[in-house]
Amino acid sequence: MADGRRPLVSICIVTGRRIPLLDACLACLQEQEGAPDFEVLVCSDGDDEVRAAVHARFPDARVCHVSRALPGAARNLLVEAARGDVVFFLDDDVTFGPGLLARLAELVEAHPEVGVFGGPNDTPPGSSSFQEVQGAVLASMVGSGPVRRRYGRHPAGPADERFFILCNLAVRREVMVPFALDLICAEENGVLAEMSRAGVRMHYDPELVVYHERRPTRRGFAQQMHKYGRGRGQLLVREPRTLRPSYVAPSGLVAYGLASPALALVVGPAALAPLAVYLAAVVVSGLWIARTLRRPASVVAAVACTLVLHLCYGLGVVRGLATRRPRVEPEVLSWAGPVTVGDDAVEPSLRPADAT
């Protein structure tokens, strides 16, 4: 925005060294139809190509370069600089249709009592067979349990932190609280839990949808699930009140699986009954996913992905519970362009507030 008007929406994107994905996301922003006034803010890890890529699409966008920062700290910098009434967090690897921002504006106007808005992140069209199976597993009850709403379309209505993920999350500035500086992942869950305790209302809308790039390899998927679990484990240490049984169930499954041979020797074959029930549920879910995708051969990949999800997430939670990362203060290298507040140009603060 070059005319000085206050935007309704501040788009906040944290990016790494993947320019093609970032450019595709920015191209989608350029193609928005009937969108409210919005601004673009991007924080990168010091990659010099990011600034050129962003300004090629949005010359007035503000780009922050940092030499170090966990995702929450980087997002805090963008929130501090944002001028919009609504802060809309998008990942650099999402794409979306031309009506996304118009839909967000409709929801913001229709629900003045709501402070948080979000929707699903679907598998992008044209994804590989493995990526489609991966997305279907994440969207399944057996795969992700109560957080499956993040990965597939469900009825609109009141929601809580289980419905949302940071690749597609909008928050009114007036209720926003800082992200934690020491979480490797799951930082939005801590913020959402804090806002929930403060009585902030949240709304899920299936039409507020983005397409989130799935991991292209099995190893990448395993690493992602481990990271998700590790972040959740760190958050449980930091905020024990965020504990739900479903978050530690995969860790319990891993522990039970490791102990099952000894249990069978001591208790007998009956000790393996829960394991048999679990494996049966995974297979049934795999069959359902293969049927939904209309590819019978996908059942093997669906079963494998579900098992990898639970194993890696469960181990990640344990690792997060056992290790605590120190706070990482972001070292800001530069801002491309001043931060405008009203009619005055000011430099943004270089130290975000810590989350409580």
N, C-alpha and C positions, 0 to 999 in steps of 0.2 A: 504494500500500500504506500503510494507516494504522495497522497493528498493530505496526509496528517489526520485523517479520520480514525477514531478508535475502532478497531476491529471487534467483531463479535467473537471470533474464534482465533486462538493462537495455536497453530500446528507445531508441535514439538517433536523432533526426530533426533534420536541418537544413532550415529552411524559408525561403522568400522571401515575396513578397507574393501569395500565391495561396491564400486561405483556403478556398475550396470544395474544392480538391484535398486540402489538409491535413485538412479535416473528414471527407472520405470515408475517408482512411487511418485516422484515429482511430476512426471508426465501425467499421471492420473489426476494430480491436483490441478494441473493446468487445464484439464478437460472438464472440470466441474461445471455443471449447468444449474443456473438459478441459485448459486451459492451465496451465502452471506459474506460480508466483508471479512477477510481473514488475512493473517500474516503467517510467514514461515520462519521458523527458527530451527537451526540445525547445530548439533554439537558433534564434533569428530575427534578422533584420537590423534590429530596432528597430520593427517594425510593431506598434502597440499592440493591434491586433485579434487578434494571435496568442495572447496570454495568455488572453484571454476565450474564444477558440475551444477552446483546449486544456483549460482548467479546466472548461468546460461538459461535456466528456466525461470528464475525469480530474481531479477537484478536487485530488488529491495530487501531480499531476505537477509537475515542476520546469521552469521556463521561463527560459532565459537570453536576454537582449537584448544584442546587440552593435551598435556603430555601423559597424564595419568588420571584416572577416575573410574570408579565402579559405576554401573549404569545409573543408580539412584543419585549419586552426586552430580553426574552429568545432567540429568534431568532437572535437578534443583537449579542449576545455573540457567537453564532455559526458562523455567517457571519464573524465576526472579526477573528475567528480562521481558517476559510476555506482557502484552498490553490488553489482550482480549478478556472478555467476560468469562469465556469458557476456554480451558486449556485442553487441547485434543492431542493425546499421545498416539503416535503411529510409529511402527517399526520401519526401518529402511527397506525391509524385504516384503512389504505388503503392496498389493495393488487393489483397486476398487473401481466401482462403476461411477459414472458421472453425476449420480444423485446423492452421493454420500453426505456431503456437507449440507445440502438442502434438507436432507432427512434429519440431520442433527439439529439444524435450526428449527425445524418443525417441532421436534421433541422438546427442545429448550423452551420454546414458547408455549407449548401445550401443557407442560408440566413444571410450572414455576416452583413447585414445592420440592422438586427433585434436584439433588446436588451432583449425582453421578449417573452417567449414561454409557452404555456399551452394548456390544452385540457379538455375534460369532466371528470366528476367523475360519473360513472354509479353505479347502484345498483348491489351488488355482486351476482353471481349465488348462488342458494341455500338459498336465503333470504326468510323470512316468507312472507305470503300474505300481511300482513300489511306493511312490509318494501318495498315490490314491489309497492304497491299502493302509498306509501309515495314518493318513487323515481319518479314515473310517474307524481304525482302532482307537484313536484318540477321542472320537465322537461316540464311542460305544459305552454302554453301562459297565460291562466287564472290564474294558480297558481303562477308563478314567473315572468311573463312578459319578459322583455328584458334580464334578467339574466338567463333565462332557458337554455342558451347554456352551462352553467356550468354543467348541469345535464343530457345532452343528446348530441348525435353526430350531428353536423351541418357541412356544407361545410367549408373546410380550407380556410384561408385567413387573411387579416389584421383584427386587433381586438382592443378593448379597455378594460378598467377595468371591464366592465360588463361581459366579457367572462371568467374571471379567478377567481379561488379560491385557497387559500393557500395549500390545500391538494394536489395540482398538479400544481406547478408553478416553472418555471425555469427562472433565470435572469443572464445576463452576469455581472460579478463582476464589470466591468468598469462603468456600469450605475446604480449599486445598490445604494440606499439611505437607511438610517436607518429607522426602524419602530418606530412609536410613543410609548412612554412608558406608556401612560395613557388610551389606548383603551382596553376595555374588549374583543372586537371582531372587525372584519372588518378592521384590521390593514393593510392588503394587499391593500385595496382599496385606502387608503391614500397614500401609497407608489406608487401605479400604477398611481394615479392621478398626483402626483408630477413628475414622470418620463414622463408622457404624456405631461405635460406642458413644459418639457425640450426637447420635440421633439423625445423622444425614441419611436421607432417603436415596435409594438407588433404583434405576429402571433399566431393564433389559429389553432390547428391541431387535427382532430377527432381521429387520430391514436395514439396520445399521451394521452392514456386513462388509468385511474386507477379505481378501484372499491372501493367505499367508504362505510363503514359500516353505515347503516341507524339506526335510533333509534329504539330499540325493543318494546317500549311502547308508547302509546298515550301521556302520561304525558311527557316522554322524548322528544318526537317530539315537543310538545308545548313549553317546556323549551328551546329547541334549537332555535326555531323560535323567541322566545322572546329575546334570547341572540343576535341573528343576528340583530334584529331590534334595540336593545339597542346599539350595536356597531355602527350601521349606524347612529343613532341619535347623539352619541358622535362625530362621524366623521363630521357630518354636522355642529355641533357647532364649531369644530376645523377648518374645511375646508369648509366654505359655498359654495365655487366654485364647490364642488363635487355634489351639489344638482341636481337631476333630478326629474321630476314629478312622475315617477314610484316609487321612493323611499319613497315618503310620501303619495302615493295613499292609501295604507292600513290604515294609520292613518285617512285619510279623510273618508274612508268607515266606520271606527269605530265611528267617530264623527257623521256622517250622520245617522248611524243606531241608535245611542242613541237619536238623536234629532228627528227621524222620527215620533214618536207618537205625539209630540208637533206640528211638522210641519203639520201633517195630520189634527189636530184640527184647526189650524190657516188657513192653505191654502186649505185644503180639500184633498180628496183621490188622487188627481193628484200629490201631494207631495211624494207619495209612488211609483210613476212610476219608478224612477231610481233604487230603491231598488228591485222592481220586475224584472227589466232588469238584474241587477247584479245576483240575485238568479237564474234566467233563464240561464245565462251564466255559472254559477257554475254547475248547473245540466247538461247542455249540455256537459261541459267539463268532468264531472263525467261519463256520458254515453260513451263518446269517450274513456276515460281511461279504463273503463270496457271492451269495445269492443277490445281495443288494447291488454289488458291482457288476453282476451278470458275467462273472468270470470264475467258473468252478475251480480253476487251478489256483486261485488266490487264497484258498483256504489255508494252505501251508504257510504262506507269507503272513497271513493274518494271525495265525496261532503263534508263529515265531515272534512277530512284532509285539503281541500282547505279553508274551513271556519276557521278552527283552525289556519292555516298558516297566513291568513290575519289578524285575530283578534290579535294573539300573536305578530306578527311582528309589526303591527300598534301600539299596546300598548308599545312594546319595543322601538320603535322610539321615542315616546313621553317621555318615561322614560329617554332615552339617551339624549334627548334635554334638559330635565329639571334638570338632575344631571350630575355633572362632577367629574370623579374619579381623585384623585391626582396622580401625577407621582409615579410609584413604581420602585425604583432602585433595581435591582436584588442583592441579597446577595449570592455570590458564595461560596459554601462550599468546593468544590474540583473539579479539573480536573483529569481525569484518563489518564495520558500520556501527554507528552509535545506537544506543537504546533510547528511544523517545518516550518520554512521559509527559503527556499534555503537549505543551508547546516547547518544552525544554529537552535538550539532548543531554543525557547523563551516561556515565560509565556504569556498567552493571557491577554489583558486588562480586568479589572473587571468592567469597567464602559463604557457601550456602548454610542455612541453619540446619542443625542436626535434628533428626527425628527423635521424638520422645517415646 
